[in-house]
Structures are given as C-alpha cells and as structure tokens.
Amino acid sequence: MSIKVLFTYNYGGEKRKNIEALGYDLKVVSEENLTYSEELADIEVLVCYDPFKTLDIKKMKKLKWIQLSSIGIDQLPVEYVKNTSIIITNNKGGYSIPMGEWVVLKTLEILKNSKRLYKNQADRKWKVDTSLLELYGKTIGFIGTGTIANEAAKRFQGFGVTILGVNTTGHDVIYFDKCYAMDNLHEMLRLCDVVVVALPYTKSTYHLINEDMFSAMKDGTFFINVARGNIVDEPCLVKNLQNGKLAGAAIDVYEEEPLKDNSLLWDLDNIILTSHNSWISQMRNERRFETIYENMKRYVVTKELINIVDLKKGY
C-alpha cells in the first residue's frame, strides 16, 4: 500500500514523479487557508512550511511525520506535537549558504558605510566619506555556531579576522578560532568588534540579547541579527543604536513581521534593514527539495531520517 503524503508547495511535475516513484501517493494543496477535510484523513506525511494557522492537525489521526521547509519551528503547534509520536524534521542547512553570504555582505556594508554612500548616489552628491573601516584585524563573534554561522565563518577566512563563537558547551567548531560556552557569553562579547546573532529561537533564547548583553559589548560594536527577531529586545536595540553604544547594525528579522510603519528602526541612520530576505537565493527550492527527497527515501526504507528536531531543545 502506498504512503499518502501531502505537499503544500508545488515543486513541479518532474519532482512529483520522483516522489511518486518512491512509492508515495502524493497530494499537492496550497497551504494558504488550508483546512482539514476528509480527503486528508489518510495523510501519513505532511511536507509544509506553515499551514498550522488554519489546518488542525489534531484531526489528522494517521499523521506520523512532518517535514518542514523551514529551519525554525516556532510556527509549529509544539505542545500538541510533544504529546504525540509525530516525527518533526526541518530544513537545517538548506538556507545556510545564502545566509552566510548575507552576513559577510552586511558586515562589509556597515563597516564601509554603504548606506550613506548609496544615499549620496541617489542624491547625486559627490562626497568622500573618510569614516570607512577595514574588516582586516577585526574580531567577529557569533552567538550560535550552527550551519548558518559556520557558512559565514567559512567565508570570512582570508579576511584576516578572528572568529569567535558561543554554543551550549563551548565545544570546538571548524572555522572558529575559539568557542565559549553560553555561560561565558559576556566574556566573548567584550572581545568583539562585530556581533552576529545566529542561534535558534526557543523559550530560553527569548530576549537573550537585552540591555545586559548590550552593556557587555565594547563601545562602538557593530551588530547583526540573521536568526529570529524575538531573540533581541528591540527597544534595547534601538536605544543602543541611538546612544552610540552600537556603531551600526544590519537586521533581517524582527519581533513583529512585517515591521510596522511606526517602528523607530526605520528612522535610524546607522542601521541597514532587510525584509527577512537573507535566506533567498536561486538555489533555495533545489536545496530544500534535496533534503525532502533524501528524507522521503529514508522513510520508505529505514525511517532513519536526517534533521530530526528535538522538541525539548526547540531545534
């Protein structure tokens, strides 16, 4: 008997044939406003991003596995899933290359004051900016040393920088000169010229970056967030950009998305804002499908899946 799977994104006819060739009975329905109906009663596998606002998976009694197209799981009804045997897998590593590139790009842009230079171009103003800084010799600290941070650290090799990282235990990670345990985060922050937030959002990381953490940073630190907006206390971020504690920032994620029109972040001269865009590249669907296809092969044969999420840890 074939395994019934629901995709909420259409990856195209050829990829559909590849999935069906593994022995799946595949149904494709857009997740926008998706609700439960009896035709979903036999679905065993759900491949999706976030249908959970409208789709009540409690009614899907045969559901055994959810493959998310995202890295984060904050859209998932976690408390319900914790009390079931449903396996959750994510797209860990799927967006890490473009996000790593984004971190390097924005680090250079905030050090080189690109925002002001582009403004001069738009205003047809010829003016030399003598405030630009070199990346060479700087210390870059990553809060989180997972795949996103790792791809960024790899790309910083050759710039003549020192790469520090913080993870749960302080264990060594390739491309990092030194790693600290999370308990020693303050110690690392005091050494950094650039601080990059690249760790998962969980209950324990909510507002991890608060006034206490900003106070631990050197005056004139540059700050980047490529993880989740709720990890950073946004009013504290605004305050420390306004008072000069932070020299500049590049932010891709926010406590509330889309960012409200009246957010003070829009008005700051020393910040570059992008619209949760760092994960985008022409390869995003290909890499995402590679992970999905690999797991669907494994599910048929051994059920030894990759990227299984530990719901207790939140990643």
N, C-alpha and C positions, 0 to 999 in steps of 0.2 A: 504494500500500500504506500502511495506517495505521501510525503510530508507536506502539509499545507503551510504556505508561507505568505505573509502579507508584506509587500513593499509599499511605502508611502512616497516613494520617489521613483520616477521612471528613468532607468539608466539606459534605455534603448533596446531595440529588438535583438541585437547580437548578444548583448549581455544577458538578456532574459533567456535566450536559448541555452547559454552556458549554465545558468542556474537550473533550468528545467532538465538539462542533460544529467545533472547530479541526482535526479530523482525527486525533485520538488514539484508540487502543484502550486504555481505562482499566481498570485493575485496582486494587481497594482491599483491602488486607490490613493489619490492625493490626501495628505494628512490635514489639509485645511478644512476645518469644520467637520472632520471625520467623526462619526458617531457609531455606536455599536448597532449591528443588525444581525439577524440570524445567519446571514451568509458568512459571518466571521466566527461562528460558533466552533468550527473545527480548526481554526488557525493555531498552529503549534509554534511558529516562529514569526516574530514581528521585527522588521527592519525599518527603522524610522529615525527621525530627529525628535520632534515634539508634537505628537498628536494628543497628548495627555490632558490638555485643557478641555477637550470635548469628547475624547474617546475614553470610556470607562472600562479599563482592562480587567476590572474585577468580574465583569460579565464573561470574559474570555476564559472559560474554565479549562481549556486544553492548552493554554499558553505555557510554554516551557522555557522559552529563550527570547530575549530582546537584544538585538544588535543595534546600538545607537550609532548614528553617523557623526556624533559629537565626541569630544574628549570629556567635557564636563557632564555631570549627571544631575545638575540642580533642577532640570525640568521634569525629572522622573518622580513618580509617587513613591518615594523611597520607603516610607514607613509601611506602606502596604506590601511592597515587594519583599522587604525584610522578613515578613511573616509567611512567605511562600517559598517554593523551591525554584522559582523562576531565575534562570541564569541571566546576568546582565554583562554584556561586553560593549566596549566602546571603540572609538577610532584613535586610540593612543598612537601618537607618532604620525598620524595622517596629515596633519597641518603643520608639522614642526619645521619643515624646511622653509616655507614662505614666512612663517612667524619668526624664525631665526634670522632670516634676511631682513625682515622689518625692524627687528631690534638693532641690528647693525646700522641700517639706514637711518633710523631715528636718532641713534647715539651720535652719528656724524652730523646730522642736521641740527641737533640742539647745540652741539659744540661749535659748529660753523655758523650758527645764527641764520640758518637758511630762511626762516620765516620772514625776517626783516629784509633779507636780500630779495626774496620774491616779491615782497611788498614794494620795494624800490623799483623793481622791474615793472610791476603793474602800474605804478605811478609815474613811469618814465623818468625816474630820478637817478642821476649818476652820482653815487656817493660811496666812497671806500669805507668799509667797516673794519676798524682796527681792533675789534673786541674778539675776533675769532680765536679759538683754541685748538691745539693739537690733541688728537687722540693718543698719540705716542706717549708712553710713560704713565698713562692713567691706570687706575685700579677700578675694575668693574666688578661689582658684587651682585650675584644672582640669588634671590630668595626663592629657593626651589632649584633642583638640579636635574629635573626630568628631561624628556626628549626635546622640548622647546628650548630650554636653557642650554642643553647640550649642543643642539644645532647652531645656536647663536655663538656659544663659546668656541665651537669649531671654526666658525667664520671670522672670529676675532684673532685667530692665530696669524701671525705675520704683521700685526699692527703694533707690536711692541708694547703690549699691555699686560697687566697682571689680572688674572681671572680668579675670583674667589666665589665660593658658593656656600649656601646653607641648606642642609637637608636634615632629616629626622635625627640621624645618629652621628653625622659628621663624617660619614664614610667617603673614601676617595672616589672621584668620578673623572673619567678621561676628559682632557682639555681644561681641567680646573687645576690651578696651581696649588690651591688649598681649599678644603671644605671644613665647615664648622657645624656643630650640632645646633639644632634650633634653639636650645637653651643658651647658646652663645651668640645669638643674633646681634646683640648690641656690640659685641666685640668686633664683628665683621663690619657692621655699618660704620663704625668710627674710622675705618681704613679706606672707605670707598669714595671715589670721585663720581661714579655713576652707579645707581642702584636700580636693578631690574626686578620687578615682581613677576615670577613665572611659576607659581605653585597653584595647586588645585584649590577651588573654593570648597570649604567644609565648614561645619559649625565652629570648629576650633580656629579657622583662619578668618572668620568674620571680623572685620576691622582690626586685623592683625597689625596693619600699618596705621598707627594712630599718633597722637601727639608725642607719646613716649618714644616711639620709634623715630619720628622726625627729629626729636631733640637729640637722639643718639648720633645722628648723621653730622658730618662736617658741615660747617657753613659753606654755602655755595655748591652743594651737591646737586647733581642732575638726576632726575627721577623718571623711570619708565614703568608703565603698567601694561602688560600684554596678557594678563591672566583673567581675572574677573573683577568687576568694579567693586563688589561688596567686600573685597579684601582690604580696601583702602577707605579710611574715614574721609569722605570727600570734603567736608567743611575744613578739616585739618589740612588737607592738601592745598585748598585754596588759600588758607591763612599763611601757610609756609611759603607759597609762591609769591604772595603779596608782600610779606615782610623780608624776603630775600634770603631766608634760610635755605631755600631751594633756588638755585640759579635758573633752572628751567626744567621743563618736563615734556614728555611725549606720552599721550594717553590714548589707548584704543578701546578701553572698556570702562563702564560707568555704573554707579549704584542703581541708576534707573535708565533704561534704554527704551526708546530713543532719548537722548539727552534733551532735557526741557529747554525751551527757548529762553527762559529766565535764569538758567544756570549761570553762576558767576564765572565758570570755566571759560565760557565763550569770550569774555571780555579781557582775559589776561593776555598780555603781550608776550610773556615768556613761556608759553605752552603751545604745543602742536597737538591738535585733536584730530583723530580719525574715527570713523563710524563703525567700530567693531569690524574692521576690514583687514586686519593683519593676516588672517588665515587664507585669504583668497589668492588663488593662482590658477593658471590654465590647467594644472595637473590635479586640482582638488578632487574632481569626480573619479579620475582614474585611480588615484591612491586610495580613495575611500572604497571604491569597488574592489580593489585588490584585497583589502582587509576583509570585506564582506565575503568575497568568493572563497578566500582561504578558510575562513571560519565555517562556511557552509559545506565545504569539502570535509572538514574535520568532523562536523556534527553528524554527517551521514555515516562516517566510518568509525570514529573513536569517541566523539564528543569531547575530546581534549582541546578545548578552544583557546585561542590567544586573546589577550586584552580583557581577561575577566576582571570585573570591578569588585573590589572588596567594599561592600556596602557599609561596613562598620567604620572603615577608614574614610570612605567617601570618594575613593579614586581607584 
